[in-house]
Amino acid sequence: MNTHKPKIAMLVSGGVDSAVSLALLKDQGADVTAFYLKIWLEDELAFLGNCPWEDDLNYAQQVCSQLGVELKVVSLQREYWDNVVAYTIAQAKAGRTPNPDILCNQMIKFGCFYDKAGQGFDYIATGHYAQVKMENGKAVLMRSPDPIKDQTYFLSHLSQEQLQKAMFPIGHLLKSQVKHIAATKGLAPAERKESFGICFLGKISFNEFLRHHLGDKPGNFVEFETGKIMGQHKGYWYHTIGQRKGIGLHGGPWYVLSKDIEKNIVYISCQYHDENKKRDTFSVADCHWISGTAPEMANLLVKLRHGPALAQCTLNLSSETDGIVHLTENDQGIAPGQFAVFYDDQICLGSGVMGL
C-alpha cells in the first residue's frame, strides 16, 4: 500500500486567501510547510520608506502560529529584480504596458522558489482563485467559479511542469465563502482589508514606482484629430491606451488614443468611441500554450486584462507563437505589452503579448 503523504509548500502572503488555503490543507491532514517570499531589495525599501512586507509577514506569522505550521522566509530579492522589476521598468520605458504579476507567477512563485527552496516538495500551493485537473496525463488550468476573483489570467504563462506541481486549495470557492471560513476559524487576516494592484508594489502606486526609476519626461498631450497641443504630460510611461483618469485636462472626457515614443507625444481624443476608431484587432506574439501545443480551433474567448470580462474572438495563428486576434466588439483599451489570455469555455489555454 502506498502510504506516501505528499509534501506541500504553501506560499503565504499575509492575506486572507493564503491563510484559508493553509487552514484547509491543515484540515485535510496535509504535510505542509509555509513559506513567505521576501522580494524587496534594500534600495527599494529606502524609496518606499516603510517596509511594505513587514505587516504581511506579521500576519503570516500569526496565521502559522494559530495553525501550528512551520513558517520559513525565503529571500528571492535578486531573482525578483532580475526577472520581474527590471522587465517592468524596461517595458514601461519602451512605451508598453507591462504585466509583472504574470511574470511573478511564472518566474518567481513557481520558478525561482522551487529551484531555491521547493525541490523537496511534491506541490507548491498558493491562494489563487483557479483550479487544476489532470486529463490524459496533462494538467489543465480551469477558471474559478467566482468570475470576479478568477485569477487564471495571472497563471496563464505557467508551464506543464509548473502546473502539475501547482495546488490551489481555495480555487473551487467563492470569495464570500473564503471570508466566511476565515471568520469562522478566527484567522488573523479575516478582517484585513484586501490589497489591489500590482503584486510587488503593495500600497505604492505604479506611477510612484515609475517616477522613482524613470523620473519625469515632460511632453505634449496632442489632440489626435486636430494635432493641437492641449497640455503637457510628465512622461509617456505614465499613460496607457484607453486611459481616461489622470489626464487632468478640461473639456473632456479625454482618452489616451496612442503614443509616439520618439517624440514623447501622448495623443488624446474626446471621440475615442467613434465608429471610425476601430479597436477590435491586434497582433499577439510570444504565445505560451499550457498544453504544449496551439489550439486547433480559431473561435475562442479572450481576456485582455484581469477581471470577469470575456470577449469572443477569432485567433488566426501564423505560427505556434504569433498571430492576429479579431474581437467581435471593440474594446476599451488594447494596450501593447499587456497579455491576451485565451480560453475555451472554462479552460485557460494560454496567453500571448499584445501588439498593435
C-alpha positions as CSV (number, residue, x, y, z in Angstrom):
1,M,0.0,0.0,0.0
2,N,1.3,3.5,-0.9
3,T,1.3,5.5,2.3
4,H,3.3,8.4,0.9
5,K,1.8,11.7,2.0
6,P,2.6,14.5,-0.4
7,K,4.7,17.3,0.9
8,I,3.3,20.7,0.2
9,A,5.0,24.1,0.2
10,M,2.3,26.7,0.9
11,L,3.2,30.2,-0.1
12,V,1.7,32.7,2.3
13,S,1.3,36.4,1.8
14,G,-0.4,37.6,5.0
15,G,-3.7,37.9,3.2
16,V,-7.0,36.0,3.8
17,D,-6.8,33.9,0.7
18,S,-3.5,32.2,1.5
19,A,-4.5,32.0,5.2
20,V,-7.6,30.0,4.4
21,S,-5.7,27.9,1.9
22,L,-3.2,26.9,4.6
23,A,-6.1,26.2,7.0
24,L,-7.8,23.9,4.5
25,L,-4.6,22.0,3.9
26,K,-4.2,21.5,7.7
27,D,-7.8,20.3,7.9
28,Q,-7.0,17.7,5.3
29,G,-4.1,16.5,7.4
30,A,-1.5,17.6,4.7
31,D,2.2,17.6,5.3
32,V,2.6,21.3,4.8
33,T,5.3,23.9,5.4
34,A,4.6,27.6,4.9
35,F,6.9,30.0,3.1
36,Y,6.9,33.7,2.9
37,L,8.9,35.1,-0.1
38,K,10.9,38.2,0.6
39,I,11.4,40.1,-2.6
40,W,12.3,43.7,-1.8
41,L,15.9,45.0,-2.4
42,E,17.3,47.4,0.2
43,D,17.3,50.4,-2.2
44,E,13.6,49.8,-2.9
45,L,12.9,49.8,0.8
46,A,14.6,53.1,1.2
47,F,12.4,54.5,-1.6
48,L,9.3,53.1,0.0
49,G,10.0,54.4,3.5
50,N,8.1,51.8,5.5
51,C,8.9,48.2,4.6
52,P,5.8,47.0,2.6
53,W,6.3,43.4,3.7
54,E,6.5,43.9,7.5
55,D,2.8,43.9,8.0
56,D,2.4,41.0,5.6
57,L,5.0,38.9,7.3
58,N,3.4,39.7,10.7
59,Y,0.0,38.4,9.6
60,A,1.6,35.3,8.0
61,Q,3.4,34.6,11.3
62,Q,0.2,34.9,13.2
63,V,-1.7,32.5,10.9
64,C,1.1,29.9,11.0
65,S,1.2,30.2,14.8
66,Q,-2.6,29.7,15.0
67,L,-2.5,26.7,12.8
68,G,0.7,25.2,14.2
69,V,2.6,25.3,10.8
70,E,6.3,26.0,10.4
71,L,7.0,29.2,8.6
72,K,10.2,29.8,6.6
73,V,11.2,33.1,5.0
74,V,12.9,32.7,1.6
75,S,14.9,35.6,0.1
76,L,14.4,36.0,-3.6
77,Q,15.3,39.6,-3.8
78,R,17.9,39.5,-6.6
79,E,15.9,36.9,-8.6
80,Y,12.8,39.2,-8.3
81,W,14.7,42.2,-9.5
82,D,16.2,40.4,-12.5
83,N,13.1,38.6,-13.7
84,V,10.2,41.0,-12.7
85,V,11.2,44.5,-11.7
86,A,13.8,45.1,-14.4
87,Y,11.3,43.8,-17.0
88,T,8.6,46.1,-15.8
89,I,10.8,49.2,-16.0
90,A,12.1,48.2,-19.4
91,Q,8.6,47.7,-20.8
92,A,7.4,51.0,-19.4
93,K,10.3,52.8,-20.9
94,A,9.6,51.2,-24.3
95,G,6.1,52.7,-24.1
96,R,4.4,49.4,-23.4
97,T,2.1,48.4,-20.6
98,P,3.8,45.6,-18.6
99,N,2.1,42.9,-16.5
100,P,4.6,41.9,-13.8
101,D,2.1,39.7,-12.0
102,I,2.1,37.1,-14.8
103,L,5.9,37.1,-14.8
104,C,5.9,36.8,-11.0
105,N,3.9,33.6,-11.0
106,Q,5.9,32.1,-13.9
107,M,9.4,33.2,-12.9
108,I,9.3,33.5,-9.1
109,K,6.5,31.6,-7.3
110,F,6.5,28.6,-9.5
111,G,10.1,29.1,-10.8
112,C,12.9,30.5,-8.7
113,F,11.2,29.5,-5.4
114,Y,11.1,25.8,-6.5
115,D,14.7,25.9,-7.6
116,K,15.9,27.6,-4.4
117,A,13.7,26.0,-1.7
118,G,11.0,23.8,-3.1
119,Q,12.6,20.8,-4.6
120,G,11.8,18.6,-1.6
121,F,8.1,19.2,-2.1
122,D,5.6,17.5,-4.3
123,Y,3.3,20.6,-4.7
124,I,3.5,24.3,-4.4
125,A,0.2,25.7,-3.1
126,T,-0.9,29.3,-3.3
127,G,-4.1,31.3,-2.6
128,H,-5.0,31.8,-6.2
129,Y,-8.6,31.5,-7.4
130,A,-8.1,28.9,-10.1
131,Q,-8.4,25.1,-10.5
132,V,-6.2,22.3,-11.9
133,K,-7.4,19.0,-13.2
134,M,-5.5,16.2,-14.9
135,E,-6.6,15.0,-18.3
136,N,-4.7,12.3,-20.3
137,G,-1.6,12.9,-18.2
138,K,-1.6,16.7,-18.7
139,A,-2.5,19.5,-16.3
140,V,-5.5,21.7,-17.3
141,L,-6.0,25.1,-15.9
142,M,-9.6,25.8,-15.1
143,R,-11.4,29.1,-14.2
144,S,-12.6,29.7,-10.7
145,P,-16.4,29.6,-10.1
146,D,-16.0,33.2,-8.8
147,P,-15.8,35.2,-12.1
148,I,-14.7,38.4,-10.3
149,K,-11.9,36.8,-8.4
150,D,-10.8,34.3,-11.0
151,Q,-7.0,34.6,-11.4
152,T,-6.3,32.2,-14.3
153,Y,-5.3,35.4,-16.2
154,F,-2.2,35.7,-13.9
155,L,-1.4,32.0,-14.2
156,S,-1.7,31.7,-17.9
157,H,2.1,31.5,-18.6
158,L,2.8,28.5,-16.3
159,S,4.4,25.5,-18.0
160,Q,3.0,22.0,-17.9
161,E,5.7,21.1,-15.4
162,Q,4.9,24.0,-13.1
163,L,1.1,23.5,-13.3
164,Q,1.4,19.8,-12.5
165,K,3.1,20.8,-9.2
166,A,0.6,23.6,-8.5
167,M,-2.2,23.4,-6.0
168,F,-4.9,26.0,-5.4
169,P,-6.8,25.0,-2.2
170,I,-9.5,27.7,-2.5
171,G,-9.8,27.6,-6.3
172,H,-13.2,25.9,-6.1
173,L,-14.7,28.5,-3.7
174,L,-16.3,31.9,-3.9
175,K,-14.6,34.9,-2.2
176,S,-17.6,35.1,0.1
177,Q,-17.0,31.5,1.2
178,V,-13.3,32.1,1.8
179,K,-14.1,35.1,4.0
180,H,-16.7,33.1,5.9
181,I,-14.1,30.3,6.6
182,A,-11.6,32.9,7.8
183,A,-14.1,34.4,10.2
184,T,-15.3,31.1,11.5
185,K,-11.8,29.9,12.2
186,G,-10.7,33.2,13.6
187,L,-7.8,33.6,11.3
188,A,-5.7,36.7,11.8
189,P,-6.3,38.3,8.4
190,A,-10.0,37.6,8.4
191,E,-10.9,41.3,8.7
192,R,-7.8,42.6,6.9
193,K,-8.5,45.0,4.0
194,E,-7.8,43.4,0.7
195,S,-5.0,44.8,-1.4
196,F,-5.3,45.5,-5.1
197,G,-2.9,46.5,-7.8
198,I,0.5,45.1,-8.9
199,C,1.8,42.3,-6.7
200,F,5.1,43.8,-5.7
201,L,4.0,47.4,-5.0
202,G,1.6,47.0,-2.1
203,K,0.3,50.4,-1.2
204,I,2.7,52.2,-3.5
205,S,1.2,53.5,-6.8
206,F,2.6,52.3,-10.1
207,N,3.3,55.9,-11.1
208,E,5.3,56.5,-7.9
209,F,7.3,53.4,-8.8
210,L,8.0,54.6,-12.3
211,R,8.9,58.1,-11.1
212,H,11.5,56.6,-8.8
213,H,13.1,54.6,-11.6
214,L,12.5,56.7,-14.7
215,G,11.9,60.2,-13.4
216,D,9.7,62.7,-15.3
217,K,10.0,63.5,-19.0
218,P,7.6,66.4,-19.9
219,G,5.9,66.2,-23.3
220,N,2.8,67.2,-25.1
221,F,-0.8,66.0,-25.0
222,V,-1.9,66.3,-28.6
223,E,-5.5,66.1,-29.8
224,F,-5.5,63.2,-32.3
225,E,-8.0,64.7,-34.7
226,T,-6.6,68.2,-35.0
227,G,-2.9,68.0,-34.0
228,K,-3.5,70.7,-31.4
229,I,-1.4,70.8,-28.3
230,M,-3.8,70.5,-25.4
231,G,-1.4,70.4,-22.5
232,Q,1.6,68.7,-21.0
233,H,2.2,65.3,-19.5
234,K,5.1,64.2,-17.2
235,G,6.2,61.2,-19.3
236,Y,4.6,58.9,-21.8
237,W,5.3,55.9,-19.4
238,Y,2.6,57.2,-17.1
239,H,-0.2,56.7,-19.7
240,T,-1.7,53.6,-21.3
241,I,-4.0,53.3,-24.3
242,G,-7.7,53.6,-23.3
243,Q,-6.9,55.5,-20.1
244,R,-9.3,58.2,-19.1
245,K,-8.5,59.1,-15.5
246,G,-5.4,61.0,-14.6
247,I,-5.1,63.1,-17.8
248,G,-6.2,66.2,-16.0
249,L,-7.4,68.4,-18.8
250,H,-10.5,70.5,-19.2
251,G,-13.1,69.9,-21.9
252,G,-13.1,66.1,-21.7
253,P,-13.6,63.4,-21.1
254,W,-10.2,62.7,-22.7
255,Y,-8.9,59.3,-23.6
256,V,-5.4,58.2,-24.5
257,L,-5.5,57.0,-28.1
258,S,-1.9,56.3,-28.9
259,K,1.7,57.3,-28.1
260,D,4.7,58.5,-30.1
261,I,7.7,57.3,-28.0
262,E,10.4,59.1,-30.1
263,K,8.7,62.4,-29.9
264,N,7.3,61.9,-26.4
265,I,3.8,62.7,-27.5
266,V,0.6,61.3,-26.0
267,Y,-2.3,61.5,-28.4
268,I,-5.7,62.0,-26.8
269,S,-9.2,62.3,-28.1
270,C,-12.7,63.1,-26.9
271,Q,-14.1,61.0,-29.7
272,Y,-12.4,57.7,-28.5
273,H,-15.6,55.7,-29.1
274,D,-16.3,57.0,-32.6
275,E,-17.1,54.3,-35.2
276,N,-14.1,55.2,-37.3
277,K,-11.7,54.4,-34.4
278,K,-11.7,50.6,-34.7
279,R,-10.3,48.8,-31.6
280,D,-11.2,45.2,-32.5
281,T,-7.9,43.9,-33.9
282,F,-4.4,43.4,-32.5
283,S,-1.4,41.2,-33.0
284,V,-0.2,38.7,-30.4
285,A,3.3,37.3,-30.0
286,D,5.3,35.0,-27.8
287,C,2.3,32.9,-27.2
288,H,2.6,30.3,-24.5
289,W,0.2,27.3,-24.6
290,I,-0.3,25.4,-21.4
291,S,-0.9,22.1,-23.1
292,G,2.3,22.5,-25.2
293,T,0.5,22.9,-28.5
294,A,-1.5,25.8,-30.1
295,P,-5.3,25.4,-30.1
296,E,-6.8,23.9,-33.2
297,M,-10.0,26.0,-33.0
298,A,-10.0,29.6,-34.1
299,N,-13.0,30.8,-32.2
300,L,-12.1,31.4,-28.6
301,L,-12.8,33.6,-25.6
302,V,-10.1,36.1,-24.5
303,K,-9.4,38.3,-21.5
304,L,-7.4,41.5,-22.3
305,R,-7.0,42.3,-18.6
306,H,-7.7,40.7,-15.2
307,G,-11.4,40.7,-14.4
308,P,-14.7,39.0,-15.2
309,A,-14.9,40.3,-18.8
310,L,-14.5,37.7,-21.5
311,A,-14.7,38.7,-25.2
312,Q,-15.4,36.5,-28.2
313,C,-12.6,36.4,-30.7
314,T,-11.0,34.7,-33.7
315,L,-7.4,33.8,-33.4
316,N,-5.5,33.4,-36.6
317,L,-2.0,32.0,-36.0
318,S,0.8,32.4,-38.4
319,S,3.0,30.2,-36.2
320,E,2.7,28.4,-32.8
321,T,3.6,31.7,-31.1
322,D,2.3,34.6,-33.3
323,G,-0.9,35.6,-34.8
324,I,-3.7,38.1,-35.2
325,V,-6.8,38.5,-32.9
326,H,-10.1,39.8,-34.2
327,L,-12.6,40.7,-31.5
328,T,-16.4,40.6,-32.2
329,E,-16.7,44.0,-30.5
330,N,-14.5,47.0,-29.9
331,D,-12.5,47.0,-26.6
332,Q,-11.9,50.0,-24.3
333,G,-8.1,49.7,-24.4
334,I,-5.9,47.4,-26.4
335,A,-2.5,48.2,-24.8
336,P,0.7,46.8,-26.4
337,G,2.7,44.9,-23.8
338,Q,-0.3,43.6,-21.9
339,F,-1.2,39.9,-22.1
340,A,-4.2,38.5,-24.0
341,V,-5.3,35.3,-22.3
342,F,-7.3,32.7,-24.3
343,Y,-10.0,30.4,-23.1
344,D,-12.1,27.5,-24.4
345,D,-15.1,27.9,-22.2
346,Q,-13.8,27.2,-18.6
347,I,-10.3,26.1,-19.8
348,C,-7.4,28.6,-19.8
349,L,-5.4,27.7,-22.9
350,G,-2.5,30.1,-22.5
351,S,-1.5,33.7,-23.3
352,G,0.5,36.0,-25.6
353,V,1.8,39.6,-25.6
354,M,-0.4,42.1,-27.3
355,G,0.9,44.4,-30.0
356,L,-0.8,46.9,-32.4
